[in-house]
Amino acid sequence: MRGLNKVQIIGYLGRDPEMRYTPNGKPVTAFPVAVTRSWVKPEGERAEKTEWFNVVAWERLAEICSQYLGKNAPVYVEGRLETRSWESEDGQKHYRTEIVANEVIILDKRGAPADELPGELASSDPSTESHQEH
């Protein structure tokens, strides 16, 4: 049986994207996305909870995200979950789970795709292999 690792979120950027380059020269952009869900408790009281997701985009998609996204921008992100690990200088093991994006759509305030950007602008080739460079 084939596995499935697919994530879709709609939320708001928590800060401006940060782009850097790997030692091999590949662009990578990282940004946090806040997704808030709300519900009504049995007592009738409204409640909400916000989850934060770390998103990473690679290559051309990284450049596009860096150029067009900014803090508080509403976005749709589609990709896969990937956990990476590293060891700090003091020998402590660290883990970070991220959404590796293969599609990012900038939304307007109503949650619809923003019309001013070309449609193909926001996706990358989903067949690219894992980018484990750090």
N, CA, C and O atoms as a printed pandas DataFrame, in Angstrom:
     atom_number atom_name residue_name chain_id  residue_number  x_coord  y_coord  z_coord
0              1         N          MET        A               1    0.840   -1.192    0.000
1              2        CA          MET        A               1    0.000    0.000    0.000
2              3         C          MET        A               1    0.878    1.246    0.000
3              4         O          MET        A               1    1.869    1.306    0.728
4              5         N          ARG        A               2    0.524    2.230   -0.804
5              6        CA          ARG        A               2    1.220    3.505   -0.817
6              7         C          ARG        A               2    0.775    4.367    0.349
7              8         O          ARG        A               2   -0.387    4.339    0.753
8              9         N          GLY        A               3    1.707    5.128    0.879
9             10        CA          GLY        A               3    1.372    6.047    1.955
10            11         C          GLY        A               3    0.916    7.382    1.398
11            12         O          GLY        A               3    1.019    7.627    0.196
12            13         N          LEU        A               4    0.415    8.240    2.264
13            14        CA          LEU        A               4   -0.030    9.571    1.874
14            15         C          LEU        A               4    0.443   10.559    2.925
15            16         O          LEU        A               4    0.183   10.378    4.114
16            17         N          ASN        A               5    1.125   11.585    2.499
17            18        CA          ASN        A               5    1.595   12.647    3.378
18            19         C          ASN        A               5    1.224   13.954    2.699
19            20         O          ASN        A               5    1.994   14.478    1.894
20            21         N          LYS        A               6    0.048   14.482    3.017
21            22        CA          LYS        A               6   -0.452   15.702    2.383
22            23         C          LYS        A               6   -1.095   16.587    3.433
23            24         O          LYS        A               6   -1.888   16.126    4.254
24            25         N          VAL        A               7   -0.746   17.856    3.399
25            26        CA          VAL        A               7   -1.257   18.824    4.353
26            27         C          VAL        A               7   -1.809   20.014    3.583
27            28         O          VAL        A               7   -1.196   20.471    2.618
28            29         N          GLN        A               8   -2.954   20.513    4.000
29            30        CA          GLN        A               8   -3.551   21.716    3.439
30            31         C          GLN        A               8   -3.946   22.616    4.600
31            32         O          GLN        A               8   -4.645   22.183    5.516
32            33         N          ILE        A               9   -3.502   23.856    4.563
33            34        CA          ILE        A               9   -3.887   24.809    5.607
34            35         C          ILE        A               9   -4.249   26.147    4.963
35            36         O          ILE        A               9   -3.769   26.483    3.881
36            37         N          ILE        A              10   -5.096   26.891    5.647
37            38        CA          ILE        A              10   -5.408   28.270    5.288
38            39         C          ILE        A              10   -5.225   29.073    6.559
39            40         O          ILE        A              10   -5.811   28.763    7.596
40            41         N          GLY        A              11   -4.401   30.112    6.467
41            42        CA          GLY        A              11   -4.148   30.927    7.649
42            43         C          GLY        A              11   -3.454   32.225    7.277
43            44         O          GLY        A              11   -3.512   32.680    6.135
44            45         N          TYR        A              12   -2.801   32.804    8.262
45            46        CA          TYR        A              12   -2.144   34.103    8.097
46            47         C          TYR        A              12   -0.674   34.002    8.479
47            48         O          TYR        A              12   -0.319   33.339    9.454
48            49         N          LEU        A              13    0.181   34.669    7.701
49            50        CA          LEU        A              13    1.604   34.684    8.021
50            51         C          LEU        A              13    1.840   35.415    9.330
51            52         O          LEU        A              13    1.293   36.495    9.555
52            53         N          GLY        A              14    2.651   34.827   10.188
53            54        CA          GLY        A              14    2.967   35.418   11.482
54            55         C          GLY        A              14    4.079   36.457   11.410
55            56         O          GLY        A              14    4.198   37.299   12.300
56            57         N          ARG        A              15    4.888   36.405   10.365
57            58        CA          ARG        A              15    5.953   37.390   10.140
58            59         C          ARG        A              15    6.351   37.333    8.675
59            60         O          ARG        A              15    5.907   36.453    7.938
60            61         N          ASP        A              16    7.182   38.266    8.259
61            62        CA          ASP        A              16    7.670   38.260    6.883
62            63         C          ASP        A              16    8.493   37.003    6.630
63            64         O          ASP        A              16    9.194   36.534    7.526
64            65         N          PRO        A              17    8.415   36.451    5.415
65            66        CA          PRO        A              17    9.226   35.272    5.093
66            67         C          PRO        A              17   10.721   35.596    5.150
67            68         O          PRO        A              17   11.136   36.727    4.899
68            69         N          GLU        A              18   11.517   34.578    5.486
69            70        CA          GLU        A              18   12.976   34.740    5.523
70            71         C          GLU        A              18   13.580   33.813    4.477
71            72         O          GLU        A              18   13.433   32.594    4.565
72            73         N          MET        A              19   14.263   34.391    3.484
73            74        CA          MET        A              19   14.885   33.586    2.445
74            75         C          MET        A              19   16.382   33.510    2.677
75            76         O          MET        A              19   17.012   34.493    3.069
76            77         N          ARG        A              20   16.950   32.329    2.430
77            78        CA          ARG        A              20   18.393   32.140    2.496
78            79         C          ARG        A              20   18.774   31.172    1.393
79            80         O          ARG        A              20   17.909   30.680    0.668
80            81         N          TYR        A              21   20.041   30.899    1.264
81            82        CA          TYR        A              21   20.527   29.965    0.254
82            83         C          TYR        A              21   21.319   28.855    0.927
83            84         O          TYR        A              21   22.081   29.108    1.860
84            85         N          THR        A              22   21.138   27.627    0.454
85            86        CA          THR        A              22   21.904   26.501    0.972
86            87         C          THR        A              22   23.341   26.625    0.458
87            88         O          THR        A              22   23.595   27.425   -0.443
88            89         N          PRO        A              23   24.283   25.858    1.006
89            90        CA          PRO        A              23   25.659   25.886    0.486
90            91         C          PRO        A              23   25.736   25.545   -1.008
91            92         O          PRO        A              23   26.678   25.952   -1.688
92            93         N          ASN        A              24   24.749   24.800   -1.518
93            94        CA          ASN        A              24   24.707   24.469   -2.938
94            95         C          ASN        A              24   24.039   25.540   -3.786
95            96         O          ASN        A              24   23.928   25.395   -5.003
96            97         N          GLY        A              25   23.592   26.626   -3.137
97            98        CA          GLY        A              25   22.996   27.737   -3.871
98            99         C          GLY        A              25   21.496   27.653   -4.083
99           100         O          GLY        A              25   20.942   28.464   -4.826
100          101         N          LYS        A              26   20.811   26.687   -3.447
101          102        CA          LYS        A              26   19.359   26.573   -3.606
102          103         C          LYS        A              26   18.661   27.551   -2.666
103          104         O          LYS        A              26   18.979   27.594   -1.477
104          105         N          PRO        A              27   17.706   28.342   -3.184
105          106        CA          PRO        A              27   16.952   29.234   -2.305
106          107         C          PRO        A              27   15.947   28.453   -1.462
107          108         O          PRO        A              27   15.309   27.515   -1.938
108          109         N          VAL        A              28   15.823   28.854   -0.221
109          110        CA          VAL        A              28   14.833   28.278    0.692
110          111         C          VAL        A              28   14.237   29.419    1.514
111          112         O          VAL        A              28   14.959   30.266    2.040
112          113         N          THR        A              29   12.916   29.426    1.613
113          114        CA          THR        A              29   12.207   30.459    2.356
114          115         C          THR        A              29   11.375   29.798    3.447
115          116         O          THR        A              29   10.710   28.791    3.206
116          117         N          ALA        A              30   11.414   30.365    4.639
117          118        CA          ALA        A              30   10.659   29.841    5.773
118          119         C          ALA        A              30    9.747   30.937    6.319
119          120         O          ALA        A              30   10.098   32.117    6.339
120          121         N          PHE        A              31    8.560   30.505    6.763
121          122        CA          PHE        A              31    7.626   31.452    7.372
122          123         C          PHE        A              31    6.614   30.688    8.219
123          124         O          PHE        A              31    6.257   29.559    7.885
124          125         N          PRO        A              32    6.148   31.291    9.310
125          126        CA          PRO        A              32    5.125   30.651   10.134
126          127         C          PRO        A              32    3.729   31.057    9.666
127          128         O          PRO        A              32    3.511   32.192    9.242
128          129         N          VAL        A              33    2.787   30.116    9.747
129          130        CA          VAL        A              33    1.393   30.400    9.403
130          131         C          VAL        A              33    0.523   30.045   10.606
131          132         O          VAL        A              33    0.624   28.951   11.161
132          133         N          ALA        A              34   -0.329   30.986   10.997
133          134        CA          ALA        A              34   -1.265   30.778   12.104
134          135         C          ALA        A              34   -2.618   30.370   11.534
135          136         O          ALA        A              34   -3.155   31.019   10.636
136          137         N          VAL        A              35   -3.159   29.271   12.080
137          138        CA          VAL        A              35   -4.478   28.789   11.671
138          139         C          VAL        A              35   -5.346   28.748   12.924
139          140         O          VAL        A              35   -5.035   28.055   13.892
140          141         N          THR        A              36   -6.431   29.499   12.885
141          142        CA          THR        A              36   -7.320   29.580   14.046
142          143         C          THR        A              36   -8.615   28.831   13.750
143          144         O          THR        A              36   -9.242   29.024   12.709
144          145         N          ARG        A              37   -8.994   27.982   14.682
145          146        CA          ARG        A              37  -10.283   27.308   14.563
146          147         C          ARG        A              37  -11.162   27.787   15.706
147          148         O          ARG        A              37  -10.677   28.117   16.788
148          149         N          SER        A              38  -12.456   27.818   15.449
149          150        CA          SER        A              38  -13.387   28.237   16.500
150          151         C          SER        A              38  -14.537   27.249   16.567
151          152         O          SER        A              38  -14.871   26.581   15.589
152          153         N          TRP        A              39  -15.126   27.178   17.738
153          154        CA          TRP        A              39  -16.240   26.275   17.972
154          155         C          TRP        A              39  -17.076   26.830   19.111
155          156         O          TRP        A              39  -16.672   27.756   19.814
156          157         N          VAL        A              40  -18.246   26.243   19.273
157          158        CA          VAL        A              40  -19.135   26.636   20.364
158          159         C          VAL        A              40  -19.113   25.518   21.395
159          160         O          VAL        A              40  -19.381   24.358   21.081
160          161         N          LYS        A              41  -18.791   25.883   22.625
161          162        CA          LYS        A              41  -18.769   24.920   23.731
162          163         C          LYS        A              41  -20.197   24.490   24.063
163          164         O          LYS        A              41  -21.157   25.167   23.696
164          165         N          PRO        A              42  -20.332   23.349   24.767
165          166        CA          PRO        A              42  -21.686   22.878   25.122
166          167         C          PRO        A              42  -22.509   23.919   25.894
167          168         O          PRO        A              42  -23.737   23.932   25.815
168          169         N          GLU        A              43  -21.816   24.791   26.642
169          170        CA          GLU        A              43  -22.533   25.831   27.410
170          171         C          GLU        A              43  -22.977   26.985   26.516
171          172         O          GLU        A              43  -23.634   27.912   26.989
172          173         N          GLY        A              44  -22.620   26.939   25.211
173          174        CA          GLY        A              44  -23.003   28.008   24.298
174          175         C          GLY        A              44  -21.939   29.074   24.126
175          176         O          GLY        A              44  -22.090   29.988   23.315
176          177         N          GLU        A              45  -20.865   28.959   24.888
177          178        CA          GLU        A              45  -19.781   29.934   24.815
178          179         C          GLU        A              45  -18.895   29.642   23.599
179          180         O          GLU        A              45  -18.608   28.484   23.294
180          181         N          ARG        A              46  -18.471   30.690   22.921
181          182        CA          ARG        A              46  -17.621   30.552   21.745
182          183         C          ARG        A              46  -16.159   30.421   22.196
183          184         O          ARG        A              46  -15.719   31.134   23.097
184          185         N          ALA        A              47  -15.414   29.509   21.567
185          186        CA          ALA        A              47  -14.010   29.311   21.910
186          187         C          ALA        A              47  -13.179   29.283   20.639
187          188         O          ALA        A              47  -13.695   28.966   19.567
188          189         N          GLU        A              48  -11.906   29.608   20.748
189          190        CA          GLU        A              48  -10.983   29.530   19.615
190          191         C          GLU        A              48   -9.619   29.076   20.065
191          192         O          GLU        A              48   -9.218   29.261   21.214
192          193         N          LYS        A              49   -8.912   28.471   19.117
193          194        CA          LYS        A              49   -7.548   28.025   19.367
194          195         C          LYS        A              49   -6.740   28.247   18.102
195          196         O          LYS        A              49   -7.199   27.954   16.998
196          197         N          THR        A              50   -5.535   28.765   18.273
197          198        CA          THR        A              50   -4.651   29.014   17.140
198          199         C          THR        A              50   -3.489   28.039   17.165
199          200         O          THR        A              50   -2.821   27.880   18.187
200          201         N          GLU        A              51   -3.252   27.388   16.039
201          202        CA          GLU        A              51   -2.102   26.508   15.846
202          203         C          GLU        A              51   -1.125   27.207   14.922
203          204         O          GLU        A              51   -1.528   27.873   13.968
204          205         N          TRP        A              52    0.166   27.055   15.207
205          206        CA          TRP        A              52    1.216   27.637   14.371
206          207         C          TRP        A              52    1.918   26.541   13.596
207          208         O          TRP        A              52    2.287   25.513   14.162
208          209         N          PHE        A              53    2.102   26.754   12.311
209          210        CA          PHE        A              53    2.774   25.805   11.434
210          211         C          PHE        A              53    3.999   26.470   10.821
211          212         O          PHE        A              53    3.923   27.598   10.333
212          213         N          ASN        A              54    5.122   25.771   10.850
213          214        CA          ASN        A              54    6.328   26.254   10.184
214          215         C          ASN        A              54    6.293   25.753    8.748
215          216         O          ASN        A              54    6.170   24.552    8.508
216          217         N          VAL        A              55    6.401   26.679    7.790
217          218        CA          VAL        A              55    6.326   26.341    6.372
218          219         C          VAL        A              55    7.671   26.632    5.733
219          220         O          VAL        A              55    8.303   27.647    6.024
220          221         N          VAL        A              56    8.106   25.722    4.849
221          222        CA          VAL        A              56    9.359   25.882    4.110
222          223         C          VAL        A              56    9.050   25.706    2.628
223          224         O          VAL        A              56    8.375   24.754    2.234
224          225         N          ALA        A              57    9.546   26.624    1.816
225          226        CA          ALA        A              57    9.406   26.528    0.360
226          227         C          ALA        A              57   10.803   26.527   -0.251
227          228         O          ALA        A              57   11.714   27.181    0.255
228          229         N          TRP        A              58   10.959   25.786   -1.342
229          230        CA          TRP        A              58   12.264   25.622   -1.977
230          231         C          TRP        A              58   12.273   26.164   -3.403
231          232         O          TRP        A              58   11.233   26.258   -4.055
232          233         N          GLU        A              59   13.436   26.509   -3.862
233          234        CA          GLU        A              59   13.744   26.897   -5.234
234          235         C          GLU        A              59   12.850   28.036   -5.710
235          236         O          GLU        A              59   12.744   29.047   -5.016
236          237         N          ARG        A              60   12.199   27.909   -6.876
237          238        CA          ARG        A              60   11.420   29.023   -7.436
238          239         C          ARG        A              60   10.280   29.435   -6.508
239          240         O          ARG        A              60   10.005   30.625   -6.355
240          241         N          LEU        A              61    9.615   28.456   -5.888
241          242        CA          LEU        A              61    8.539   28.783   -4.957
242          243         C          LEU        A              61    9.074   29.594   -3.780
243          244         O          LEU        A              61    8.383   30.484   -3.285
244          245         N          ALA        A              62   10.282   29.306   -3.329
245          246        CA          ALA        A              62   10.908   30.075   -2.248
246          247         C          ALA        A              62   11.083   31.535   -2.657
247          248         O          ALA        A              62   10.808   32.443   -1.872
248          249         N          GLU        A              63   11.536   31.752   -3.870
249          250        CA          GLU        A              63   11.739   33.124   -4.366
250          251         C          GLU        A              63   10.415   33.873   -4.473
251          252         O          GLU        A              63   10.330   35.049   -4.119
252          253         N          ILE        A              64    9.389   33.191   -4.961
253          254        CA          ILE        A              64    8.070   33.808   -5.099
254          255         C          ILE        A              64    7.499   34.170   -3.731
255          256         O          ILE        A              64    6.986   35.273   -3.540
256          257         N          CYS        A              65    7.588   33.239   -2.781
257          258        CA          CYS        A              65    7.070   33.509   -1.426
258          259         C          CYS        A              65    7.793   34.690   -0.796
259          260         O          CYS        A              65    7.170   35.543   -0.163
260          261         N          SER        A              66    9.101   34.738   -0.970
261          262        CA          SER        A              66    9.893   35.830   -0.407
262          263         C          SER        A              66    9.492   37.172   -1.012
263          264         O          SER        A              66    9.462   38.195   -0.328
264          265         N          GLN        A              67    9.188   37.145   -2.288
265          266        CA          GLN        A              67    8.870   38.385   -2.998
266          267         C          GLN        A              67    7.444   38.888   -2.728
267          268         O          GLN        A              67    7.235   40.091   -2.578
268          269         N          TYR        A              68    6.472   37.983   -2.665
269          270        CA          TYR        A              68    5.071   38.399   -2.629
270          271         C          TYR        A              68    4.380   38.287   -1.275
271          272         O          TYR        A              68    3.351   38.930   -1.068
272          273         N          LEU        A              69    4.906   37.497   -0.355
273          274        CA          LEU        A              69    4.237   37.328    0.931
274          275         C          LEU        A              69    4.773   38.311    1.965
275          276         O          LEU        A              69    5.929   38.729    1.895
276          277         N          GLY        A              70    3.941   38.670    2.908
277          278        CA          GLY        A              70    4.358   39.525    4.013
278          279         C          GLY        A              70    3.545   39.186    5.247
279          280         O          GLY        A              70    2.558   38.453    5.177
280          281         N          LYS        A              71    3.966   39.721    6.364
281          282        CA          LYS        A              71    3.282   39.475    7.635
282          283         C          LYS        A              71    1.787   39.752    7.485
283          284         O          LYS        A              71    1.383   40.730    6.855
284          285         N          ASN        A              72    0.987   38.888    8.067
285          286        CA          ASN        A              72   -0.478   38.962    8.077
286          287         C          ASN        A              72   -1.137   38.617    6.746
287          288         O          ASN        A              72   -2.359   38.715    6.635
288          289         N          ALA        A              73   -0.371   38.218    5.733
289          290        CA          ALA        A              73   -0.968   37.838    4.455
290          291         C          ALA        A              73   -1.776   36.555    4.621
291          292         O          ALA        A              73   -1.298   35.597    5.227
292          293         N          PRO        A              74   -3.002   36.528    4.086
293          294        CA          PRO        A              74   -3.789   35.291    4.128
294          295         C          PRO        A              74   -3.305   34.351    3.018
295          296         O          PRO        A              74   -3.167   34.769    1.868
296          297         N          VAL        A              75   -3.049   33.087    3.359
297          298        CA          VAL        A              75   -2.515   32.147    2.381
298          299         C          VAL        A              75   -3.136   30.761    2.506
299          300         O          VAL        A              75   -3.586   30.346    3.574
300          301         N          TYR        A              76   -3.143   30.069    1.384
301          302        CA          TYR        A              76   -3.434   28.640    1.319
302          303         C          TYR        A              76   -2.099   27.968    1.055
303          304         O          TYR        A              76   -1.379   28.351    0.133
304          305         N          VAL        A              77   -1.763   26.966    1.861
305          306        CA          VAL        A              77   -0.506   26.231    1.693
306          307         C          VAL        A              77   -0.832   24.754    1.565
307          308         O          VAL        A              77   -1.609   24.202    2.344
308          309         N          GLU        A              78   -0.224   24.125    0.566
309          310        CA          GLU        A              78   -0.363   22.683    0.393
310          311         C          GLU        A              78    1.031   22.082    0.302
311          312         O          GLU        A              78    1.909   22.635   -0.360
312          313         N          GLY        A              79    1.231   20.965    0.959
313          314        CA          GLY        A              79    2.537   20.324    0.927
314          315         C          GLY        A              79    2.533   19.044    1.731
315          316         O          GLY        A              79    1.505   18.380    1.865
316          317         N          ARG        A              80    3.698   18.703    2.265
317          318        CA          ARG        A              80    3.841   17.480    3.053
318          319         C          ARG        A              80    4.523   17.815    4.373
319          320         O          ARG        A              80    5.244   18.808    4.467
320          321         N          LEU        A              81    4.299   16.994    5.383
321          322        CA          LEU        A              81    4.987   17.157    6.660
322          323         C          LEU        A              81    6.342   16.475    6.585
323          324         O          LEU        A              81    6.472   15.373    6.052
324          325         N          GLU        A              82    7.337   17.141    7.124
325          326        CA          GLU        A              82    8.686   16.568    7.179
326          327         C          GLU        A              82    9.319   16.989    8.496
327          328         O          GLU        A              82    9.261   18.156    8.881
328          329         N          THR        A              83    9.926   16.020    9.184
329          330        CA          THR        A              83   10.613   16.314   10.436
330          331         C          THR        A              83   12.103   16.196   10.203
331          332         O          THR        A              83   12.590   15.201    9.665
332          333         N          ARG        A              84   12.812   17.216   10.612
333          334        CA          ARG        A              84   14.275   17.174   10.508
334          335         C          ARG        A              84   14.852   17.247   11.915
335          336         O          ARG        A              84   14.207   17.718   12.852
336          337         N          SER        A              85   16.067   16.775   12.031
337          338        CA          SER        A              85   16.720   16.802   13.339
338          339         C          SER        A              85   18.151   17.290   13.171
339          340         O          SER        A              85   18.754   17.155   12.106
340          341         N          TRP        A              86   18.675   17.856   14.243
341          342        CA          TRP        A              86   20.056   18.313   14.257
342          343         C          TRP        A              86   20.550   18.304   15.692
343          344         O          TRP        A              86   19.765   18.244   16.638
344          345         N          GLU        A              87   21.827   18.362   15.832
345          346        CA          GLU        A              87   22.437   18.368   17.150
346          347         C          GLU        A              87   23.080   19.725   17.375
347          348         O          GLU        A              87   23.830   20.214   16.531
348          349         N          SER        A              88   22.782   20.332   18.524
349          350        CA          SER        A              88   23.363   21.633   18.841
350          351         C          SER        A              88   24.813   21.448   19.303
351          352         O          SER        A              88   25.273   20.326   19.517
352          353         N          GLU        A              89   25.505   22.550   19.448
353          354        CA          GLU        A              89   26.917   22.503   19.848
354          355         C          GLU        A              89   27.121   21.815   21.192
355          356         O          GLU        A              89   28.162   21.208   21.440
356          357         N          ASP        A              90   26.101   21.919   22.066
357          358        CA          ASP        A              90   26.217   21.273   23.380
358          359         C          ASP        A              90   25.802   19.798   23.341
359          360         O          ASP        A              90   25.708   19.156   24.387
360          361         N          GLY        A              91   25.552   19.257   22.142
361          362        CA          GLY        A              91   25.242   17.850   21.986
362          363         C          GLY        A              91   23.778   17.483   22.154
363          364         O          GLY        A              91   23.425   16.304   22.120
364          365         N          GLN        A              92   22.916   18.492   22.336
365          366        CA          GLN        A              92   21.496   18.219   22.524
366          367         C          GLN        A              92   20.822   18.020   21.166
367          368         O          GLN        A              92   21.075   18.774   20.227
368          369         N          LYS        A              93   19.961   17.002   21.067
369          370        CA          LYS        A              93   19.245   16.689   19.837
370          371         C          LYS        A              93   17.997   17.565   19.750
371          372         O          LYS        A              93   17.254   17.702   20.721
372          373         N          HIS        A              94   17.776   18.156   18.574
373          374        CA          HIS        A              94   16.610   19.009   18.328
374          375         C          HIS        A              94   15.820   18.444   17.163
375          376         O          HIS        A              94   16.384   17.835   16.254
376          377         N          TYR        A              95   14.487   18.652   17.197
377          378        CA          TYR        A              95   13.601   18.196   16.134
378          379         C          TYR        A              95   12.685   19.337   15.732
379          380         O          TYR        A              95   12.295   20.157   16.563
380          381         N          ARG        A              96   12.349   19.383   14.463
381          382        CA          ARG        A              96   11.425   20.398   13.982
382          383         C          ARG        A              96   10.587   19.782   12.860
383          384         O          ARG        A              96   11.124   19.255   11.885
384          385         N          THR        A              97    9.269   19.857   13.015
385          386        CA          THR        A              97    8.365   19.375   11.984
386          387         C          THR        A              97    7.864   20.581   11.190
387          388         O          THR        A              97    7.401   21.567   11.763
388          389         N          GLU        A              98    7.963   20.488    9.879
389          390        CA          GLU        A              98    7.618   21.597    8.997
390          391         C          GLU        A              98    6.713   21.112    7.872
391          392         O          GLU        A              98    6.694   19.928    7.535
392          393         N          ILE        A              99    5.973   22.039    7.306
393          394        CA          ILE        A              99    5.260   21.770    6.066
394          395         C          ILE        A              99    6.193   22.176    4.936
395          396         O          ILE        A              99    6.572   23.342    4.827
396          397         N          VAL        A             100    6.561   21.222    4.099
397          398        CA          VAL        A             100    7.344   21.525    2.905
398          399         C          VAL        A             100    6.318   21.811    1.819
399          400         O          VAL        A             100    5.625   20.908    1.353
400          401         N          ALA        A             101    6.227   23.080    1.419
401          402        CA          ALA        A             101    5.181   23.528    0.504
402          403         C          ALA        A             101    5.485   23.133   -0.935
403          404         O          ALA        A             101    6.626   23.219   -1.389
404          405         N          ASN        A             102    4.447   22.700   -1.644
405          406        CA          ASN        A             102    4.572   22.564   -3.088
406          407         C          ASN        A             102    3.576   23.479   -3.799
407          408         O          ASN        A             102    3.604   23.615   -5.022
408          409         N          GLU        A             103    2.685   24.110   -3.005
409          410        CA          GLU        A             103    1.777   25.108   -3.557
410          411         C          GLU        A             103    1.464   26.138   -2.480
411          412         O          GLU        A             103    1.185   25.794   -1.331
412          413         N          VAL        A             104    1.516   27.409   -2.873
413          414        CA          VAL        A             104    1.151   28.503   -1.984
414          415         C          VAL        A             104    0.293   29.452   -2.801
415          416         O          VAL        A             104    0.709   29.925   -3.859
416          417         N          ILE        A             105   -0.902   29.728   -2.309
417          418        CA          ILE        A             105   -1.796   30.656   -2.996
418          419         C          ILE        A             105   -2.059   31.823   -2.056
419          420         O          ILE        A             105   -2.497   31.634   -0.922
420          421         N          ILE        A             106   -1.789   33.019   -2.536
421          422        CA          ILE        A             106   -2.055   34.221   -1.755
422          423         C          ILE        A             106   -3.541   34.523   -1.884
423          424         O          ILE        A             106   -4.063   34.638   -2.993
424          425         N          LEU        A             107   -4.213   34.648   -0.764
425          426        CA          LEU        A             107   -5.658   34.876   -0.741
426          427         C          LEU        A             107   -5.961   36.330   -0.434
427          428         O          LEU        A             107   -5.132   37.044    0.130
428          429         N          ASP        A             108   -7.159   36.762   -0.811
429          430        CA          ASP        A             108   -7.585   38.078   -0.373
430          431         C          ASP        A             108   -8.250   37.911    0.990
431          432         O          ASP        A             108   -8.298   36.797    1.510
432          433         N          LYS        A             109   -8.748   38.957    1.563
433          434        CA          LYS        A             109   -9.303   38.899    2.924
434          435         C          LYS        A             109  -10.547   38.018    3.017
435          436         O          LYS        A             109  -10.923   37.604    4.114
436          437         N          ARG        A             110  -11.199   37.721    1.877
437          438        CA          ARG        A             110  -12.393   36.874    1.890
438          439         C          ARG        A             110  -12.034   35.396    1.733
439          440         O          ARG        A             110  -12.917   34.541    1.793
440          441         N          GLY        A             111  -10.738   35.080    1.533
441          442        CA          GLY        A             111  -10.326   33.696    1.382
442          443         C          GLY        A             111  -10.290   33.225   -0.058
443          444         O          GLY        A             111  -10.112   32.034   -0.311
444          445         N          ALA        A             112  -10.457   34.142   -1.017
445          446        CA          ALA        A             112  -10.390   33.780   -2.436
446          447         C          ALA        A             112   -8.991   34.085   -2.967
447          448         O          ALA        A             112   -8.305   34.950   -2.424
448          449         N          PRO        A             113   -8.552   33.382   -4.034
449          450        CA          PRO        A             113   -7.231   33.677   -4.607
450          451         C          PRO        A             113   -7.150   35.140   -5.041
451          452         O          PRO        A             113   -8.092   35.674   -5.627
452          453         N          ALA        A             114   -6.036   35.773   -4.753
453          454        CA          ALA        A             114   -5.837   37.169   -5.148
454          455         C          ALA        A             114   -5.696   37.241   -6.663
455          456         O          ALA        A             114   -4.912   36.493   -7.247
456          457         N          ASP        A             115   -6.445   38.128   -7.303
457          458        CA          ASP        A             115   -6.482   38.208   -8.764
458          459         C          ASP        A             115   -5.264   38.855   -9.381
459          460         O          ASP        A             115   -4.972   38.611  -10.552
460          461         N          GLU        A             116   -4.557   39.656   -8.649
461          462        CA          GLU        A             116   -3.466   40.416   -9.260
462          463         C          GLU        A             116   -2.202   39.596   -9.522
463          464         O          GLU        A             116   -1.271   40.096  -10.154
464          465         N          LEU        A             117   -2.151   38.358   -9.053
465          466        CA          LEU        A             117   -0.967   37.527   -9.268
466          467         C          LEU        A             117   -1.257   36.440  -10.281
467          468         O          LEU        A             117   -2.342   35.859  -10.269
468          469         N          PRO        A             118   -0.300   36.151  -11.164
469          470        CA          PRO        A             118   -0.515   35.061  -12.119
470          471         C          PRO        A             118   -0.764   33.746  -11.394
471          472         O          PRO        A             118   -0.135   33.484  -10.369
472          473         N          GLY        A             119   -1.669   32.914  -11.906
473          474        CA          GLY        A             119   -2.057   31.665  -11.262
474          475         C          GLY        A             119   -0.918   30.688  -11.065
475          476         O          GLY        A             119   -0.826   30.056  -10.013
476          477         N          GLU        A             120   -0.035   30.548  -12.065
477          478        CA          GLU        A             120    1.035   29.562  -11.942
478          479         C          GLU        A             120    2.136   30.028  -11.008
479          480         O          GLU        A             120    3.072   29.283  -10.718
480          481         N          LEU        A             121    2.025   31.248  -10.543
481          482        CA          LEU        A             121    3.068   31.832   -9.720
482          483         C          LEU        A             121    3.299   31.078   -8.423
483          484         O          LEU        A             121    4.386   31.141   -7.849
484          485         N          ALA        A             122    2.283   30.367   -7.961
485          486        CA          ALA        A             122    2.334   29.884   -6.591
486          487         C          ALA        A             122    2.592   28.397   -6.418
487          488         O          ALA        A             122    2.398   27.878   -5.319
488          489         N          SER        A             123    3.022   27.688   -7.460
489          490        CA          SER        A             123    3.241   26.273   -7.239
490          491         C          SER        A             123    4.608   25.840   -7.723
491          492         O          SER        A             123    5.222   26.475   -8.581
492          493         N          SER        A             124    5.064   24.745   -7.151
493          494        CA          SER        A             124    6.331   24.171   -7.575
494          495         C          SER        A             124    6.076   22.739   -7.992
495          496         O          SER        A             124    4.986   22.217   -7.759
496          497         N          ASP        A             125    7.032   22.107   -8.591
497          498        CA          ASP        A             125    6.887   20.735   -9.044
498          499         C          ASP        A             125    6.804   19.809   -7.839
499          500         O          ASP        A             125    7.791   19.670   -7.117
500          501         N          PRO        A             126    5.651   19.164   -7.592
501          502        CA          PRO        A             126    5.512   18.301   -6.419
502          503         C          PRO        A             126    6.341   17.033   -6.515
503          504         O          PRO        A             126    6.456   16.303   -5.529
504          505         N          SER        A             127    6.925   16.748   -7.680
505          506        CA          SER        A             127    7.706   15.531   -7.812
506          507         C          SER        A             127    9.151   15.699   -7.343
507          508         O          SER        A             127    9.931   14.746   -7.362
508          509         N          THR        A             128    9.504   16.925   -6.919
509          510        CA          THR        A             128   10.873   17.120   -6.453
510          511         C          THR        A             128   11.128   16.313   -5.214
511          512         O          THR        A             128   10.230   16.111   -4.397
512          513         N          GLU        A             129   12.341   15.851   -5.069
513          514        CA          GLU        A             129   12.710   15.000   -3.930
514          515         C          GLU        A             129   12.829   15.839   -2.673
515          516         O          GLU        A             129   12.797   17.068   -2.721
516          517         N          SER        A             130   12.965   15.170   -1.571
517          518        CA          SER        A             130   13.146   15.821   -0.277
518          519         C          SER        A             130   14.385   16.697   -0.302
519          520         O          SER        A             130   15.411   16.308   -0.859
520          521         N          HIS        A             131   14.299   17.855    0.284
521          522        CA          HIS        A             131   15.411   18.804    0.327
522          523         C          HIS        A             131   15.986   18.822    1.733
523          524         O          HIS        A             131   15.606   19.669    2.541
524          525         N          GLN        A             132   16.866   17.934    2.034
525          526        CA          GLN        A             132   17.407   17.787    3.386
526          527         C          GLN        A             132   18.623   18.662    3.643
527          528         O          GLN        A             132   19.285   18.488    4.665
528          529         N          GLU        A             133   18.941   19.597    2.754
529          530        CA          GLU        A             133   20.113   20.442    2.985
530          531         C          GLU        A             133   19.789   21.488    4.043
531          532         O          GLU        A             133   18.692   22.047    4.059
532          533         N          HIS        A             134   20.741   21.748    4.919
533          534        CA          HIS        A             134   20.513   22.783    5.949
534          535         C          HIS        A             134   21.773   23.567    6.130
535          536         O          HIS        A             134   21.815   24.489    6.945
